[in-house]
Each structure stands twice: as structure tokens, then as C-alpha cells.
Amino acid sequence: MNKFVFGYGSLVSPSKLAKFLHRNKPLVENEDYFCLELKGYKRLWNIVRDNSGQMGYKQYVLPDGSLPAESILLINISPYKNSVVNGVAFKVSQQELNTLDNRERNYVRVDVSKSLSKKIGQCYAFLGKKEAVDRYMKADKHNFVINKDYYSMIENGFKEISADFYKNYKKTTIQPDAKLIKLVFNPRKNT
């Protein structure tokens, strides 16, 4: 049986997905990926990433190399009755799924197959880990930032699909109260 991952943020752009998954050819809609809706979820910015650089995980810094004082937000979906979010369900191998499990360290993989607008097979989504959402709940709500490149990558991924797909993303996403700032990888802390 085919396995899929439902991308609702940074895992939406077909061209970026092909590159990340090391595919030798462009992804084909309705073959390699499907544009779908996920029922019973809302999309919001309620994850504070672990930016400590501990345990070999990537760390972001300001262009001058200093750590941002603010909490860095990531996008998430959360169960919410009578809500729906759009996204891309893309086909993955077991090895690619393992790679995604390692990449999405602020998230946990859950089966969302029964919540999709179309049956396509086994489908997972990455939802914010409890500790990542807890960091958000405990943080100073007036001290949030979002990496400008991350925010643009998400918006451009939806625009890559179509103007209507992007409009639906904007309509179904609770917009964050956060500043967009330039952040870069800290080469001394990244794996």
C-alpha cells in the first residue's frame, strides 16, 4: 500500500519536495502528490522551536551570529472540529518517511488517512509535539519571531500550486502575531 505525508506548511511545494526527497524528476500531480483538504484540523503558528542547538539539532542565529532573544515560531495543525486546511499529500517510501521523522523533530507523526477529503491510502501528518506547543504556551506572547525565509517558503509553496490554493491557505490559517526576521543556520551547531 502507498504511504503519503500531508504537507500543510514547509512540505507543500512540489519543486522543493522533489529536491528534498532527492527525486530525479519533477513530482507529478495526481501521481506523486495530491492537493487535498484535511478535515477536522486548524492551521496555526503555535510551536516554539527548540533553538538551543542541543542534541545535534540545527540552530538559527541572527545574521551577526548572535542568538535571537525572541521565541521562534513554527507552523502547526491541531485537531479542531468543523475546520479544514488545504495541503499536499505526497507519496513517500519508508526510507523517505524515516528521513522526515528525523527532520521534523518538533513534531510527531500521526495517521490522518480518515480525515482526508479523498481516499489515497495511508497518510500521515506531522503535528506539534506536546513540549513544542508547551514552549509556546509558556512563552511571552509579545516576544515571537518567525524566520522570514521559512514564512516565504510556505507562502510560495502554496502559490506554486495555484492562486486559489494560496487564497485557501490564507483563509484557513490563523495568522501569527509575530515579527518576520532574517535568521540563518548556525554552522557550528548544525548537523
N, C-alpha and C positions, 0 to 999 in steps of 0.2 A: 504494500500500500504506500502511496506517495505521502511524504511529510511536507508540511508547509510551515512557514513562520509568518504571522501577521505583523507587518510593519506599520506603525502609526506615527512615526516621527523621523528619526535619522535612518530608518530602514525602509524608506519609501521609493527613493529614486532608482529606477531600473538601471540607469547607467552606472551609478555608484555601487549598486548591489552586484552587478556583473564584475566590476573591478574588485570589490571586497571579497567576493566568492571565488576569485581567480578563474572566472569563466572565459573561454576563448572566443566567445561570440556574444553579441548583444542578447539580452533577455527578450523573449517574445511574449506579448500579452496573450492571455488565454491558453498559453502553453507552459511558459516558465513562471508566470505570475498572473494574478487576477486582481482587478480592482473591485473591492468588496466593502461591505459595511459590517461592523461588529456591533451587534445589538446588546443592550444592557450594560454599556460602559460609557463613561465620560472621559474626555481628554483634558488634562490639566498639567500645570507645572508645579508639582508638589514633591519632588525628590531633591534633596540636597546631596550632592555627590561627595563621597569621601575623597577629599583632596589632600590627605595627609602624606601621600607618597609612600605609605607603609605597605608591606607585603608585596612589593614589586609592582604595584599598580600605578598607572600613569598619573602624573600630577600636572596641573596647569598653573602657570605663573603669568604675571603681567609682562609686557614687553621688556621692562627693565630688569626682569629676573626675580622680582620680589613676589611673595605670595599675596593674593588678594585678601583683604581683611573681610570681605563680604562672603556670604554663603553662595555657592554656585548651584543654580537650579538646573534640573533636567526635566524633560517631558515625561509624562506617565499616562496610563489609563487606569481607571478604577471602576469597579462594578457600581452601576447606578441605574436603578430601574427606569424604564421608559426613555433611556438615552441611546444614542447611536453615534459611532465615529466611523469615518471612512479611512481606508488604508489599502495596503497592498499585501496580499498573501503570496509569498514566493516559495517555490519548490526548493527543498534542501536535501542533501544527503546526510547520513548520520554523522560523517566527519564534519560537514559544514555546521550542523546543529551543535556539535561539541565545541567548535570554534566560537560560535555565537554565545554559548553558555559561558565561555571564558571571557569574551568581550563584554558581556552585559553584567558586570559584577555588582552593579547597584540594583539589579533586577532578578526576579525569579521567573522561570519558565512555567507557564500553565497552559493546559489544554483548553482552547476556546472553540473547538470544532463545532459544537452545537449552537454557538451564538452567531455564526456567520450568516450573511444574507444568502449564501449559495453553498451547497454541499460540494466540497472539493477533496475531502479526505481528512486525515489527521492534521490539525493545525494548532500551533502554539502561539502564544504572545508572551512578551516579557513585561511583567508588572513589577512596580517598585517594591523592593524588599522592605519589610517592616522597619528595619533600622534606618533605611534611607528616608522613608516617609517620617519616621520619628525625628530624624535630624531636622526636617522641615518644620514639624510641629513645635519643636523646642527653639528654633532659631528666631532671631529678631526679624520680624516681618518687614521692617523698613530697611533691611540690610541685605537684599538679594541682588545678585547679578546673573546674567546669562552670557555665555560666550557668544559673541556676535557671529562668529563663523558657524557655530553649531545651529544657532537660530536661523541664519540664512540658508544653511544646508537643508534644514527641514522645510522651510518655505519653498525653496527652489525645487525640492523633490516633488512636492505636490503640484507646482507649476509645470514641471516636466511632463506630468500625466496629462493635464488639461486645465484650462482656466476654470471650468466648472468644478473640477476636483479640488482645486485650490480654494475656491469660494466655499465649498462644503467644509473643507478643513477649518477655515477661519470661523465659519458659523458654528462648528461643533467643538471648538476649543476654547476653554476658559483662559483668557489672556492673562499673562503674569503681570504682577506689579513689581517690575524689576528693571534695572538698568542693563542695557546691552553694552558690553565692553570687550575689547580685544584681549584675548588670552592666548597663550602659546604653550606647547608642550615644554616641560622642564626636562631637557635631555639627560640630566643627572639622575632623574628619578623614574624614567620611563623604561618599560621592557619592550 
